[in-house]
Amino acid sequence: MSNKIVFSRLYALIRPYKYQFMLSMFAALVVAGLSGAQAYMVKPLLDKIFVEKSTYFLSILPIALILLFAVKGFFYGLNFFLLEKIGQNVIREMRTKVFDHIHAQSLSFFHRTPTGELISRVISDINFMQAAISTAVVGLLRDFIQVICLLIVIFSMNWQLAMISLVFLPAAAIPIVKFGRAFRRISTKMQEETAVVSNIMHESITGAPVVKAFTMEEHESKRFAAQVEKLFQTIMEDARYRRIQHPLMEVIGGFGMALIIWFGGKEVIAGNSTPGTFFAFLTALVMIYQPIKAVSKINSTVQRGLAAAVRVFSLLDQPADITSKPNAPELPPFHNSISLQNLQFSYDKQTKVLKDINLEVPAGEILAIVGPSGSGKSTLANLIPRFFDIDAGNLLIDGHDIRDVTLRSLRKQIAIVTQQTILFNDSIRNNIAYGDSERAEEEIRAAAKAAHALGFIEKLPEGFDTVIGESGNKLSGGERQRISIARALLKNAPILVLDEATSALDTESEREVQIALENLMKNRTTFVIAHRLSTIKNADRIIVIKDGRIVEEGTHDMLLAAGLEYEKLYNMQYQN
């Protein structure tokens, strides 16, 4: 992505604040003009007071200087505040935009993108953008106007000296451009290494139980330290370039200043210029050099911000795999049946995970889906709420293709309880009412009671207000699962997907959860993906999937009597 495109997109972010931006630019213009006035006042200060010894100028110049500094200070503060506010607004909106865009992606996006990298984009990369917009760009805009005003001052005083000084301005710009390319490359590498650090940290923290169980703390520490070392080396490469750039700018400035002093001193000695004119010129030149030198210092910050902007914009440019069609209608309330017709699906568009699935599920039926590990059971369940799009065939709800209706209306009619219980670091009440925070207290309690969760909730010191920790880690596995079931009960969706909802529980917890699940399944069309076949004996119908195909179909007793794939699975679980 070229700098021109990046700058145009950054400008598009600033455009809504154009009036504030224009006011800040006016303030910057005043500051720049008064900076020129400061330099110009050196001439009467020296010539009128110290050479001509004028008491009149001695009485008015100090007052004029106080007023000048006061007005300049006010407009400087106004310029800084407005530009800082614009920058922070842009960053706030960008963070929200990236967050929303991430959540608009399909599950396949999260499967192929490390969590740490996404966190790095939202936090680290946008922080670098903030530094570039709120700090670097603020200084660049203000200093650019100041340089223009000071150039006008020095040309009005002595155009010959001004021409000599201009020879060194391009020389000062060369290191900025040259080093800028290096800073951009290093910044991109630095942000990539930071993302890997973030990802390793996220993995090791979320996987802490496994790390401890396998006594891999030292291994994880070495892995993290190795990546931090890579980041350190990249940062030091950046520091080495900055170490060279700053002295180089000082040397160029020293040469320029020495030549001006030599030529200007000769003019004063020859009587062609006054000391006041020369020192006013020198003051203005020093004031010009300061913002140019500042550009070299913030050059790495700007380049880092541009590299971060490229990464953030690249993420925003990734289209969502699964979206609602333009002007798609809402899915009417479900009443009749769910139909899968010649359905085929693959994750990589090459290896078929599901092949020629034909299935009719009438409303109210409890359909169990069983099969060996990797046969496609959970994949089939994930297609119903359109977490993934099918490759071929149709998936119809009451005759409506799920690809033709809005995602929101489709998913509103589906409740899901999975083996991996997803809870949030919030109160039990808010976890149960997740998705519908306006539900009444009585409804939340009723859902908890039906999920066999009310008993243990009321024993907690803060009851429904108990904060359950990250992923609900303050609760047992069975308690977390019952909170998840209560959430599904409160949603009251007509279609229910249970993806191995009891497989991770002990026998006692499973018994409690199974009773809660039976309450949840009442009067609902239910897809039960089961590992333990004992949990689906009472299903209305069982289908067996093997190698992505439906190979058997019937009730528990019918399938056992047939003596085929289902019997093999059953015997594998219950043989002594």
Order of alpha helices (4+ residues) and beta strands (2+ residues): alpha-alpha-alpha-alpha-alpha-alpha-alpha-alpha-alpha-alpha-alpha-beta-beta-beta-alpha-beta-beta-alpha-beta-alpha-alpha-alpha-alpha-beta-alpha-beta-beta-beta-alpha-alpha
